[in-house]
């Protein structure tokens, strides 16, 4: 969207339910009345419902649930997160775009968001289902001054930030499942993918990929995901506007990340344990060393999952976990 239409929108938003006259718009933006009218028509084509009344002017009645840079920027109260922002209609993966941007020097907090991904990436090389206009498919670039070995803590940090934002904005009860899933009533509503580039022991940059099923209807899920995944709308029985959710996520993430950088993982650990849906549960972890079953006792100070097994307390650094005691493979 062009800067002029953004300015017109801002003027209408400023007035809330009141009208702004065509004369005022043309004076404040420096356009002819005919040009104002043309831009209003263009905004309507983009999905904005604008009431036009002779003598009163224009009033914004309804905004489309579109992920537009200007809409996000308008209400965003962050210092850096999302301040550099690319919003795209359809991409293969926002991770790919973010990696390229990071290599070109994108600043910390730069974000890429798409309406649709045709080749969304999940953990362990899996496909991430990202249908159009119904989710938040977001990649955030970070440049944390931490050693590579600590990078998995960023996934836990992000889980806390995103869960806080979703709980705050939706009133739903989102819970974290180690290491990167957010669940509602046991079904996955969000996945987090942390990818990094670094050398020796230095992180160059991290791309934090966050996929949230916002308004994905039950019928849109492929057969293999049915029953395992859910969306905010399916759980709440109503749809959600994605722009305020995106702003809340960027704000909570920025705060959680700042606390993590200043006080280390200790700043996140307690919150993670509180928001976790697995503490005290019997789980089976598929680790590189094989299947280990035990009761989740919490997180170690470095972010490892503490499992109380028959052989004693063990630290799990990399695994997929399932509820219950299992001997068959996942
Ligand atoms: C997982 O649970 O396996 C992680 C899923 C991460 C999906 C997000 S959507 C935005 C970003 N772009 C991608 O291609 N993947 C991540």
Boltz pocket constraint, residues with backbone or C-beta under 6 A from the ligand:
constraints:
  - pocket:
      binder: B
      contacts: [[A, 92], [A, 93], [A, 94], [A, 95], [A, 96], [A, 117], [A, 119], [A, 120], [A, 121], [A, 122], [A, 123], [A, 124], [A, 126], [A, 128], [A, 130], [A, 136], [A, 137], [A, 138], [A, 139], [A, 180], [A, 181], [A, 190], [A, 191], [A, 192], [A, 193], [A, 208], [A, 209], [A, 210], [A, 211], [A, 212]]
      max_distance: 6.0
